[in-house]
């Protein structure tokens, strides 16, 4: 039988994929994974995925914007920023009754986690008090709870924990070296500070990023290095494919190659084997075939429902059909 020829890049990448976690992952190692032949990368990712999860089970979350628009941050991808002329109508914080109604509908439609997002730099105490009521009410419905409220002050994470919050979402967005090209009103270090507060309070971390903002493959690898080297890695990792929003600085960003997006999912799965890996923004623009490749690469969570904050999401009927065609089961 002829010997198999494996180049050094492929060999080092395969070794990186089989070493026990956690350990410090270098950007160079992660780039080596990205650079594997596509089939080899997916094969490694599927092996890792099956060691930790049911390969045919996908968790479904619903995301509701509880306070829309008027955010003082200048994130270049976001239509809710007050810095951009996106035409988005600013809305006040929803009432408790509106949130409960939306959560009940999400549960009836098969979601198991209900996420609430508010366009703030960070919550004022009077606003946090109302969000605490929402978390407690949603929790009583038997749903997992998640919020994304921006940067937290001392003591606020503990209040959310007491209310029953399961997850706090605060994405790192992109690589440290690319961050300043997307956001100038705060630093990535500010985001790390909030993540530390969330961890200290005993809340699960939901933290991922956005690809397709014009970053290089090296920057995508650097983002995954930031995520994988959090100690511990996030329990939930949303990977967003940029949805260019009119009126934002990234409105004309060229689309990311679909295979590059799948590579990002597969590499994330290898690096964070025990994390729930979520297909987040951008699914509306994805074909069923592309989504199927992402599930094969290790994605095992989706945002489920017709809207993601201000971006469109596949209608529930389309997701049900896709799950049926792929024989996937919802968890």
C-alpha positions as CSV (number, residue, x, y, z in Angstrom):
1,X,0.0,0.0,0.0
2,X,1.6,3.4,-1.0
3,X,2.5,5.8,1.7
4,X,0.3,8.8,2.2
5,X,2.0,12.1,1.5
6,X,1.1,14.8,3.9
7,X,2.6,18.3,3.8
8,X,3.8,19.9,6.9
9,X,1.0,22.4,7.0
10,X,-1.6,19.7,6.8
11,X,0.2,17.6,9.5
12,X,0.5,20.5,12.0
13,X,-3.2,21.4,11.4
14,X,-4.3,17.9,12.1
15,X,-2.2,17.7,15.2
16,X,-3.7,21.0,16.4
17,X,-7.2,19.6,15.9
18,X,-6.5,16.5,18.1
19,X,-4.7,18.1,21.0
20,X,-6.7,18.4,24.2
21,X,-8.3,21.7,25.1
22,X,-7.9,24.2,26.6
23,X,-4.6,25.4,25.5
24,X,-3.2,28.6,23.9
25,X,-3.9,28.6,20.2
26,X,-1.7,30.7,18.0
27,X,-3.0,32.5,15.0
28,X,-0.4,30.6,12.9
29,X,-1.9,27.3,14.0
30,X,-5.4,28.4,13.2
31,X,-4.4,29.7,9.8
32,X,-3.0,26.2,9.1
33,X,-6.4,24.8,9.8
34,X,-8.0,27.3,7.5
35,X,-5.6,26.4,4.8
36,X,-6.3,22.7,4.8
37,X,-8.0,21.2,1.7
38,X,-11.7,21.8,2.1
39,X,-12.7,18.1,2.5
40,X,-10.0,17.5,5.0
41,X,-11.0,20.5,7.1
42,X,-14.7,19.3,7.2
43,X,-13.7,15.8,8.0
44,X,-11.7,17.0,11.0
45,X,-14.5,19.3,12.1
46,X,-17.1,16.5,11.8
47,X,-15.0,14.2,13.9
48,X,-14.6,16.8,16.6
49,X,-18.3,17.6,16.5
50,X,-19.4,13.9,16.8
51,X,-17.2,13.5,19.9
52,X,-19.1,16.2,21.7
53,X,-22.6,16.4,20.2
54,X,-25.4,14.6,18.4
55,X,-24.4,15.4,14.8
56,X,-28.1,15.6,13.8
57,X,-29.4,17.9,16.5
58,X,-29.7,21.7,16.3
59,X,-30.7,24.1,19.0
60,X,-33.0,26.9,18.1
61,X,-33.0,30.4,19.7
62,X,-35.3,33.4,19.0
63,X,-33.9,36.9,19.2
64,X,-36.1,40.0,19.9
65,X,-35.1,43.6,19.8
66,X,-36.5,45.0,23.0
67,X,-35.1,48.5,22.3
68,X,-34.4,49.5,18.8
69,X,-32.2,52.3,17.3
70,X,-30.4,55.4,18.7
71,X,-27.3,53.6,19.9
72,X,-24.4,56.0,20.6
73,X,-21.8,53.5,19.3
74,X,-20.5,53.8,15.7
75,X,-20.2,50.0,14.8
76,X,-19.8,50.1,11.0
77,X,-22.1,47.2,10.4
78,X,-25.1,48.3,12.5
79,X,-28.2,50.1,11.3
80,X,-29.1,50.9,14.9
81,X,-26.2,53.3,15.3
82,X,-27.1,57.0,15.7
83,X,-24.0,57.8,13.7
84,X,-25.5,56.3,10.5
85,X,-28.3,57.4,8.2
86,X,-29.9,54.0,7.9
87,X,-33.5,55.2,8.0
88,X,-34.3,53.0,11.0
89,X,-37.1,54.2,13.2
90,X,-36.0,54.6,16.8
91,X,-38.3,52.7,19.3
92,X,-38.5,52.8,23.0
93,X,-38.0,49.8,25.3
94,X,-40.8,47.3,24.9
95,X,-43.3,46.7,27.7
96,X,-43.1,43.6,29.8
97,X,-46.4,42.3,28.2
98,X,-45.0,42.7,24.7
99,X,-41.9,40.7,25.6
100,X,-43.9,37.9,27.3
101,X,-46.2,37.6,24.3
102,X,-43.1,37.3,22.0
103,X,-41.5,34.7,24.2
104,X,-44.7,32.6,24.4
105,X,-44.9,32.7,20.6
106,X,-41.2,31.7,20.3
107,X,-41.8,28.7,22.6
108,X,-44.8,27.6,20.6
109,X,-42.8,27.7,17.4
110,X,-40.1,25.5,18.9
111,X,-37.4,27.8,20.3
112,X,-35.8,26.8,23.5
113,X,-33.8,30.0,24.2
114,X,-35.2,33.5,24.1
115,X,-32.7,36.3,23.5
116,X,-33.4,40.0,24.1
117,X,-31.3,42.7,22.6
118,X,-31.2,46.4,23.4
119,X,-29.4,49.2,21.4
120,X,-27.5,50.7,24.2
121,X,-23.8,51.5,24.9
122,X,-24.7,50.0,28.3
123,X,-27.9,49.9,30.4
124,X,-28.8,52.6,32.8
125,X,-30.0,51.3,36.1
126,X,-33.7,52.2,35.5
127,X,-33.5,50.3,32.2
128,X,-31.8,47.3,33.8
129,X,-34.5,47.1,36.4
130,X,-37.1,46.6,33.6
131,X,-34.9,44.1,31.8
132,X,-34.5,42.1,35.0
133,X,-38.3,41.8,35.1
134,X,-38.3,40.6,31.5
135,X,-35.7,37.9,32.3
136,X,-37.6,36.7,35.3
137,X,-40.8,36.5,33.3
138,X,-39.3,34.7,30.4
139,X,-37.6,32.2,32.7
140,X,-40.9,31.3,34.2
141,X,-42.1,30.2,30.7
142,X,-39.5,27.4,30.8
143,X,-37.2,29.1,28.2
144,X,-33.5,29.7,28.5
145,X,-32.8,33.4,28.7
146,X,-30.1,35.5,27.0
147,X,-29.7,39.3,26.8
148,X,-27.3,41.6,24.9
149,X,-27.3,45.0,26.4
150,X,-23.9,46.4,25.7
151,X,-21.2,47.1,28.3
152,X,-22.0,46.4,31.9
153,X,-21.1,48.4,35.0
154,X,-20.0,46.8,38.2
155,X,-22.8,44.9,39.9
156,X,-25.1,44.7,36.9
157,X,-24.1,41.2,35.9
158,X,-24.9,40.0,39.4
159,X,-28.4,41.5,39.1
160,X,-29.0,39.7,35.9
161,X,-27.8,36.4,37.4
162,X,-30.2,36.8,40.4
163,X,-33.0,37.3,37.9
164,X,-32.2,34.0,36.4
165,X,-30.3,35.0,33.3
166,X,-28.6,32.0,31.6
167,X,-26.5,33.7,28.9
168,X,-25.1,37.1,28.2
169,X,-24.2,37.9,24.6
170,X,-21.3,40.3,24.0
171,X,-19.4,39.6,20.7
172,X,-15.8,40.4,20.1
173,X,-16.9,41.2,16.5
174,X,-13.5,40.9,14.7
175,X,-9.8,40.6,15.1
176,X,-8.0,43.0,17.5
177,X,-5.9,44.5,14.6
178,X,-9.0,45.0,12.5
179,X,-11.3,46.3,15.2
180,X,-10.5,50.0,14.8
181,X,-11.5,49.9,11.2
182,X,-15.0,48.9,12.2
183,X,-15.6,50.6,15.6
184,X,-14.1,53.7,17.1
185,X,-16.3,54.6,20.0
186,X,-15.0,51.8,22.3
187,X,-12.2,49.3,22.2
188,X,-12.2,45.5,22.1
189,X,-10.6,45.7,25.6
190,X,-13.9,47.2,26.8
191,X,-15.7,44.2,25.5
192,X,-13.3,41.9,27.3
193,X,-14.0,43.8,30.5
194,X,-17.8,43.1,30.2
195,X,-17.1,39.4,29.5
196,X,-15.0,39.2,32.7
197,X,-17.9,40.7,34.7
198,X,-20.3,38.1,33.1
199,X,-18.0,35.2,34.0
200,X,-17.5,36.5,37.6
201,X,-21.2,36.6,38.1
202,X,-21.6,33.0,37.0
203,X,-23.5,33.6,33.8
204,X,-22.8,31.6,30.6
205,X,-21.0,33.5,27.9
206,X,-22.4,33.9,24.4
207,X,-19.6,35.5,22.4
208,X,-18.7,35.3,18.7
209,X,-18.1,37.6,15.8
210,X,-18.9,38.9,12.3
211,X,-17.1,37.8,9.1
212,X,-17.4,39.4,5.7
213,X,-16.6,42.9,6.8
214,X,-13.6,43.1,4.4
215,X,-11.2,41.4,6.8
216,X,-8.5,39.0,5.7
217,X,-8.3,35.3,6.4
218,X,-5.5,36.1,8.9
219,X,-8.0,38.4,10.7
220,X,-10.6,35.7,10.8
221,X,-8.1,33.3,12.3
222,X,-7.1,36.0,14.8
223,X,-10.8,36.5,15.8
224,X,-11.1,32.7,16.4
225,X,-7.9,32.8,18.4
226,X,-9.4,35.5,20.7
227,X,-12.5,33.4,21.2
228,X,-10.8,30.0,21.7
229,X,-8.3,31.4,24.1
230,X,-10.9,32.9,26.5
231,X,-10.7,30.8,29.7
232,X,-13.0,29.0,29.4
233,X,-14.2,29.4,25.8
234,X,-17.7,30.7,25.4
235,X,-20.5,28.2,25.9
236,X,-22.2,29.7,22.9
237,X,-20.4,31.1,19.8
238,X,-22.5,33.0,17.2
239,X,-20.9,33.3,13.8
240,X,-22.5,36.1,11.8
241,X,-22.1,36.6,8.1
242,X,-22.4,40.3,7.5
243,X,-25.7,41.5,6.2
244,X,-24.8,44.9,4.6
245,X,-27.3,47.4,5.9
246,X,-28.1,50.6,3.8
247,X,-26.7,53.8,5.3
248,X,-23.9,52.0,7.2
249,X,-20.2,52.3,6.3
250,X,-20.3,48.6,5.4
251,X,-23.3,48.8,3.1
252,X,-21.2,48.0,0.0
253,X,-19.0,45.4,1.5
254,X,-18.4,42.6,-1.0
255,X,-19.9,39.2,0.1
256,X,-17.6,36.6,1.7
257,X,-17.0,33.5,-0.4
258,X,-19.4,30.9,0.8
259,X,-16.7,28.2,1.2
260,X,-14.7,30.7,3.3
261,X,-17.7,31.0,5.6
262,X,-17.9,27.2,5.9
263,X,-14.2,27.1,6.6
264,X,-14.7,29.6,9.4
265,X,-17.5,27.4,10.9
266,X,-15.3,24.2,10.7
267,X,-12.3,25.9,12.2
268,X,-14.4,27.3,15.1
269,X,-15.8,23.8,15.8
270,X,-12.3,22.3,16.0
271,X,-11.0,25.1,18.2
272,X,-14.1,25.1,20.6
273,X,-15.3,21.5,20.5
274,X,-17.7,21.8,23.4
275,X,-19.3,25.1,22.5
276,X,-22.7,25.5,20.9
277,X,-21.8,27.0,17.5
278,X,-24.6,29.2,16.1
279,X,-25.4,30.2,12.5
280,X,-26.5,33.8,13.2
281,X,-27.0,36.8,10.9
282,X,-26.9,36.1,7.2
283,X,-28.9,32.9,7.0
284,X,-31.6,34.7,5.0
285,X,-29.1,35.1,2.1
286,X,-27.8,31.5,2.4
287,X,-29.0,28.6,0.2
288,X,-30.2,25.4,1.8
289,X,-27.1,23.7,0.5
290,X,-24.8,26.2,2.1
291,X,-26.6,25.8,5.5
292,X,-26.3,22.1,5.1
293,X,-22.5,22.4,4.7
294,X,-22.4,24.6,7.8
295,X,-24.2,21.9,9.8
296,X,-21.7,19.4,8.4
297,X,-18.9,21.6,9.5
298,X,-20.2,21.6,13.1
299,X,-22.8,24.4,13.5
300,X,-25.5,23.1,15.9
301,X,-27.5,26.2,16.7
302,X,-29.5,28.7,14.7
303,X,-31.5,31.9,15.3
304,X,-35.1,30.9,14.6
305,X,-37.8,33.4,13.7
306,X,-38.5,35.9,11.0
307,X,-36.3,38.8,12.4
308,X,-32.9,39.2,13.9
309,X,-33.0,42.6,15.6
310,X,-33.3,44.6,12.4
311,X,-32.2,42.1,9.8
312,X,-34.4,39.6,8.0
313,X,-34.1,35.9,8.9
314,X,-35.5,32.8,7.2
315,X,-39.2,32.3,7.9
316,X,-40.0,29.5,10.2
317,X,-41.6,27.4,7.5
318,X,-38.4,27.4,5.4
319,X,-36.4,26.2,8.5
320,X,-38.9,23.4,9.2
321,X,-38.6,22.2,5.6
322,X,-34.8,22.3,5.8
323,X,-34.8,20.3,9.0
324,X,-37.1,17.8,7.4
325,X,-35.0,17.4,4.3
326,X,-31.8,17.0,6.3
327,X,-33.5,14.8,9.0
328,X,-32.3,17.2,11.7
329,X,-34.0,17.3,15.1
330,X,-34.6,20.4,17.1
331,X,-33.3,20.6,20.7
